[in-house]
């Protein structure tokens, strides 16, 4: 999830597409015997989890991301 999509004219449409693509990849990976790591506590509305550009995670965001992977 991102707070901002650079160069996008319709961020909501891109977000819908991102969700569809992620869902398809999730299903493919699980059906192929792979695991999928969810990041439910990284949300775009949490401004402190992102850097000033709204795209990349902040240090706190990366800590949460890496903690999810370790778990």
N, C-alpha and C positions, 0 to 999 in steps of 0.2 A: 504494500500500500504506500502511496506517496501523497504528500500534501499538495504537490504542484507538478504538473506535466509540462515541461518546457516546450514551447512552440506549438502547443495544442490549441485548437480553436474550440474544442468541446471536451473539457476534462471529464465530465460525467460519462460521456460516451466511451472514452478511453478506459475509464474505471470499470464500466460494464464489460467491455471487451477483455480487460485484464482478468476479471473474475471468471469469465467463461473459459479463457485459455488456461488459467490456473486450475480450474476444476477438471478440465479435460486431461491435463498433465497429471494431476493428482490421481484420477481414475486409472490412467494408463500405468503409472508407476505402481500403484497398489495391485493392479491385476497382473503385473509382471513380477510380483514378489519383492518389490522394493518398499522401503518405508518412506513416509512423508513427515516432515517436521512442521508442525503448526506454530505460529507465532501470534497467539490470540491477544497478548498484552502489548503488541506494537500496533497502535492505531494512529491514523492520520490526524485525528483530533488532538492527540497529545503532542503539542508543539515542542515541548522540551526533548522529545525523542528524535528530532530532526535538526539538521544544520540550517543555517540561514536561507539556503536555497530551496528548502522544502522538499528536496529529493533524497538527499543522503542522510543516513542516520548520524545522530550526534554520538558523543562518547557514551552517554547513558543508553541511547538506543542500541549501540553496538554491544554494550555489556548485556543487555536483555537478550539480544539476538544470540550471542555466544552462549549465554546461560541456557537458553532453550535447546541449543544444539548439544551442549554437554549433558543436559537432562535426558 
